[in-house]
Amino acid sequence: MLFRKTTQNSGDQASWLLKLSAAGALLFLHIPLWLIFLYSFTTDQSGYTFPPPGLTLKWIPRAIANPEMQAALLLTLKVAIIATVMALILGTLAAAAVYRFNFFGKETISFLLVLPLALPGIVTGIAIRSAISLMGIPFSFWTIVIGHATFCVVVVYNNVLARFRRSSSSMIEASMDLGANSFQTFWNIIFPNIATALLAGGILAFSLSFDEVIVTTFTAGLQQTLPIWMYSQMLRPRNRPVTNVTAMLVVLLTTLPILIAQRITAQSSDTEGGAK
């Protein structure tokens, strides 16, 4: 009896320790974000005094009306959309090939596909810049897209390949046996099974592209995406409140898609579990 109580007490202590550790980790991650939100409304134009001397909403319209911010945001959205579309096409085709076929070097190709996201961003950026320079391609909008697509493909590839591995190949074989051609099989069997994986992978790829700084620095040339513009504004103290407002908007724009992707993936897993 005493041993049972002692075990229960130690288990309760471990549970509280885990809860405190989790709370500490969440605070460590999120307090800087909440500080950005707070300093977006400060009346102090040139510094980060705490507590803020006052609160105001005047920086929000200034940030939204800033022509440099608008141009950087438009460029970032264009790059993110095109890079995501490229990632969806290439990532899905790569996942289908790795899943459906056995061929020499299959594991090597799978490793190479994941490598751009696993490597430090500065290594990927230098490698892409070197390749672009060797081919004599001028740095432009499309070099940014190529740089972003290299790591966006990985996100889509991982999501789609995981969904393929949880799907049954017998449905595809049954569809072909019943006389359906390749397009009909893809549209009626394969696509519905991987649709949520494509959506989740696409949203995550868009978010990664939208926030990217390091690879963009090596591939943008003279152009400025929104993250690079924000970084340059940090060197101008009087523009810090405007930069904080822009950062707050970026947090909102990137958090919502990630939450949607997480919700879709969770619902899809619950549905598959219930069906099984």
Secondary structure as UniProt FT lines:
FT   HELIX           2..39
FT   HELIX           59..65
FT   HELIX           67..100
FT   TURN            104..105
FT   HELIX           106..118
FT   HELIX           121..134
FT   TURN            135..136
FT   HELIX           141..166
FT   HELIX           170..177
FT   TURN            178..179
FT   HELIX           182..185
FT   HELIX           186..190
FT   HELIX           191..211
FT   HELIX           214..219
FT   TURN            221..222
FT   HELIX           226..233
FT   TURN            234..235
FT   HELIX           237..239
FT   HELIX           240..275
//
